[in-house]
Amino acid sequence: MKAVEPGRLLASRADREHAVDRLTTAFAEGRLDRDEFDRRVGQALRARTYADLARPLDDLPSPEIRRAPSPRPPLAERVWAVLYSCLSCCTAQRPSGHTAED
């Protein structure tokens, strides 16, 4: 039996779904606009071989390549920090003769 090139092997439904997942991630990250996303998803769903399936993914980072983590804290932490500073600032600037009941 003759060996078949990997690109000529038939892709499964699970392979196509995995490709669509990668495209969805790329769209969510802003790497693809809506038209490009739709076009590539169509290509992935019509793919018969691994070579066909590779075409809509070939210019996207592989799943193993991850961006460096953001040095900024998560959004919720930043919002609470801003609120805390605003409240601290407001209470510190209250005139000395006034109480909370005023």
Backbone bond lengths (Angstrom), bond angles and torsions (degrees), N, CA, C in turn:
res aa  C-N    CA-C-N  psi(-1)  N-CA   C-N-CA  omega(-1)  CA-C   N-CA-C  phi
1 M - - - 1.440 - - 1.527 108.94 -
2 K 1.301 115.63 133.28 1.452 122.26 -177.34 1.529 109.71 -82.75
3 A 1.349 116.81 138.92 1.470 121.73 178.19 1.528 109.75 -71.00
4 V 1.301 115.45 139.40 1.462 121.72 179.90 1.525 109.01 -99.80
5 E 1.320 116.47 139.13 1.463 120.56 176.41 1.532 108.67 -60.73
6 P 1.347 117.53 139.31 1.472 119.57 -178.33 1.530 113.71 -55.35
7 G 1.316 118.10 -36.87 1.457 120.99 -179.49 1.514 114.28 -66.64
8 R 1.336 116.15 -20.52 1.465 120.37 -179.04 1.521 112.47 -90.60
9 L 1.334 117.16 -7.34 1.468 119.82 178.46 1.528 109.61 -68.67
10 L 1.327 115.60 147.17 1.457 120.21 -178.80 1.522 111.47 -73.32
11 A 1.321 115.85 136.56 1.465 122.01 177.96 1.530 108.96 -85.41
12 S 1.313 115.89 146.33 1.466 120.94 178.90 1.529 110.46 -93.72
13 R 1.311 115.60 172.12 1.465 120.49 175.61 1.527 109.64 -61.19
14 A 1.337 116.71 -40.93 1.467 120.55 178.86 1.530 110.71 -62.21
15 D 1.340 117.53 -37.85 1.471 120.95 176.95 1.527 110.57 -62.57
16 R 1.335 116.34 -43.83 1.465 120.28 179.45 1.528 110.86 -65.50
17 E 1.332 117.31 -40.65 1.471 120.69 178.35 1.531 111.21 -63.91
18 H 1.324 116.45 -38.45 1.463 120.48 177.08 1.541 110.26 -63.10
19 A 1.331 116.62 -40.91 1.468 120.56 178.12 1.529 110.27 -63.29
20 V 1.332 117.27 -41.47 1.469 120.75 178.42 1.530 110.00 -64.19
21 D 1.334 117.52 -38.00 1.471 120.77 176.42 1.524 110.80 -60.64
22 R 1.329 117.31 -43.24 1.466 120.75 178.49 1.522 111.52 -64.56
23 L 1.330 116.44 -38.76 1.464 120.14 178.26 1.532 110.61 -67.41
24 T 1.321 116.56 -38.41 1.462 120.81 178.30 1.525 110.47 -63.06
25 T 1.328 116.34 -41.63 1.466 120.56 177.07 1.527 110.14 -62.64
26 A 1.319 117.04 -44.20 1.467 120.95 179.63 1.530 110.78 -62.59
27 F 1.324 117.12 -39.26 1.466 121.06 177.53 1.522 110.40 -64.68
28 A 1.329 116.98 -44.78 1.469 121.42 179.83 1.526 111.67 -63.55
29 E 1.325 117.48 -32.20 1.463 121.80 178.92 1.530 112.50 -80.73
30 G 1.334 117.49 -4.93 1.455 121.36 179.67 1.517 114.12 85.56
31 R 1.304 117.42 14.03 1.471 120.27 179.62 1.526 111.86 -79.06
32 L 1.331 117.13 -24.15 1.463 122.42 -179.21 1.521 109.17 -127.52
33 D 1.340 116.04 141.53 1.466 117.81 171.89 1.529 108.00 -85.89
34 R 1.321 117.00 174.96 1.469 121.19 -174.15 1.529 111.83 -59.43
35 D 1.329 118.39 -45.50 1.474 120.90 -178.49 1.525 111.38 -63.05
36 E 1.330 115.92 -44.32 1.472 120.20 179.61 1.525 110.31 -64.65
37 F 1.317 116.63 -41.80 1.463 121.59 177.92 1.530 110.23 -59.29
38 D 1.333 117.15 -49.91 1.463 121.04 -179.37 1.526 111.59 -60.11
39 R 1.337 116.13 -43.13 1.468 120.49 -179.82 1.528 111.14 -62.09
40 R 1.330 115.54 -46.01 1.464 119.56 -177.47 1.526 112.55 -70.03
41 V 1.327 117.34 -36.28 1.466 119.43 176.62 1.524 109.46 -62.30
42 G 1.331 116.78 -42.25 1.468 120.39 176.35 1.524 111.82 -58.59
43 Q 1.329 116.56 -43.11 1.468 120.31 177.96 1.524 110.78 -62.32
44 A 1.327 115.99 -44.23 1.470 119.71 -178.48 1.521 111.33 -63.59
45 L 1.314 116.70 -41.55 1.470 119.52 -178.29 1.520 112.31 -71.27
46 R 1.342 118.06 -25.01 1.464 121.54 177.46 1.529 113.15 -89.10
47 A 1.319 117.73 -7.72 1.475 121.92 -174.98 1.534 110.70 -61.15
48 R 1.320 115.36 135.12 1.463 120.35 176.57 1.527 110.91 -103.33
49 T 1.331 117.06 -33.82 1.461 121.13 -176.62 1.529 109.94 -119.72
50 Y 1.342 114.41 169.28 1.464 119.05 176.25 1.530 111.17 -63.09
51 A 1.312 117.87 -33.82 1.470 120.77 177.55 1.525 109.86 -64.51
52 D 1.344 117.58 -42.89 1.465 120.81 176.90 1.529 110.49 -61.51
53 L 1.306 116.35 -39.46 1.455 122.29 -176.62 1.531 111.95 -71.59
54 A 1.328 116.70 -27.83 1.465 120.74 -178.75 1.529 112.05 -73.39
55 R 1.331 117.96 -28.23 1.471 120.72 -174.21 1.525 113.62 -58.99
56 P 1.334 120.52 -48.10 1.466 117.90 -178.97 1.533 113.84 -72.02
57 L 1.339 116.91 -8.36 1.469 120.68 -177.26 1.522 113.47 -110.02
58 D 1.338 117.11 -8.12 1.464 119.21 -166.80 1.521 115.81 -64.02
59 D 1.323 120.05 -23.13 1.465 120.04 179.38 1.531 112.88 -104.09
60 L 1.334 116.85 12.62 1.465 121.38 177.27 1.523 109.90 -100.97
61 P 1.331 117.78 149.90 1.465 119.77 177.40 1.526 110.18 -62.67
62 S 1.299 115.64 144.65 1.464 119.20 178.30 1.529 109.04 -70.03
63 P 1.327 117.47 157.83 1.469 119.26 -179.40 1.529 112.89 -59.90
64 E 1.323 117.75 -23.96 1.461 120.85 -178.80 1.526 111.61 -73.82
65 I 1.346 116.49 -23.51 1.465 120.35 -180.00 1.520 107.39 -87.12
66 R 1.288 115.00 117.11 1.466 120.01 -179.75 1.518 108.51 -119.53
67 R 1.319 115.29 147.93 1.459 119.16 175.74 1.517 109.11 -69.21
68 A 1.327 114.25 155.45 1.463 119.00 174.36 1.520 108.25 -65.00
69 P 1.312 117.53 143.36 1.459 118.95 179.50 1.521 110.71 -61.64
70 S 1.290 115.10 145.93 1.456 121.13 -179.05 1.528 109.47 -67.04
71 P 1.325 117.67 135.57 1.462 119.14 178.31 1.529 112.00 -73.23
72 R 1.332 116.54 -13.78 1.459 120.36 -179.74 1.527 109.91 -80.89
73 P 1.332 116.62 145.14 1.461 119.19 176.22 1.528 109.73 -68.96
74 P 1.311 117.86 162.52 1.459 120.58 178.96 1.530 111.61 -56.78
75 L 1.322 115.66 156.67 1.461 121.92 -175.65 1.524 112.22 -55.14
76 A 1.322 118.25 -44.03 1.471 120.57 -178.05 1.532 110.92 -58.49
77 E 1.320 116.96 -41.34 1.463 120.10 179.44 1.526 111.13 -65.52
78 R 1.334 117.25 -38.90 1.465 120.58 179.37 1.525 110.77 -66.94
79 V 1.341 116.98 -40.32 1.468 120.20 179.45 1.522 110.19 -63.06
80 W 1.332 116.71 -45.97 1.473 119.33 179.39 1.520 111.32 -62.72
81 A 1.308 117.29 -37.57 1.470 120.29 179.01 1.525 110.81 -63.70
82 V 1.333 117.13 -41.53 1.467 120.58 178.80 1.527 110.08 -66.05
83 L 1.335 116.69 -45.84 1.468 119.83 178.79 1.533 111.18 -59.83
84 Y 1.309 116.72 -44.05 1.465 120.99 179.85 1.525 110.37 -60.86
85 S 1.359 116.93 -44.46 1.466 118.67 179.82 1.518 111.43 -65.00
86 C 1.334 117.09 -38.52 1.474 119.47 178.55 1.521 110.60 -64.49
87 L 1.315 117.30 -45.06 1.465 120.43 179.79 1.522 111.03 -64.70
88 S 1.308 117.41 -41.35 1.463 121.02 178.53 1.510 110.80 -63.11
89 C 1.296 115.90 -41.17 1.467 121.29 -179.44 1.527 109.87 -66.76
90 C 1.328 117.89 -43.50 1.473 121.91 -178.71 1.520 111.45 -64.92
91 T 1.310 116.94 -42.36 1.467 119.39 -178.74 1.522 110.78 -72.56
92 A 1.300 118.57 -30.33 1.465 121.54 179.88 1.524 110.99 -72.87
93 Q 1.341 118.55 -25.95 1.460 121.90 -177.06 1.520 112.95 -93.22
94 R 1.317 119.62 2.37 1.463 122.45 179.56 1.522 108.69 -67.71
95 P 1.331 118.84 133.47 1.471 121.26 178.52 1.525 109.91 -58.15
96 S 1.317 116.25 146.76 1.460 121.30 -172.88 1.522 113.92 -65.64
97 G 1.319 119.80 -26.35 1.447 121.60 -177.67 1.520 114.37 -83.53
98 H 1.330 118.60 -5.06 1.451 121.80 -176.85 1.515 111.76 -99.97
99 T 1.314 115.74 145.40 1.463 120.79 176.45 1.510 108.57 -114.67
100 A 1.283 117.01 174.43 1.453 122.17 -179.70 1.520 111.59 -64.21
101 E 1.345 117.59 -25.42 1.473 120.20 -178.01 1.526 111.89 -77.45
102 D 1.321 118.83 -17.73 1.471 121.50 -175.97 1.496 112.19 -66.82
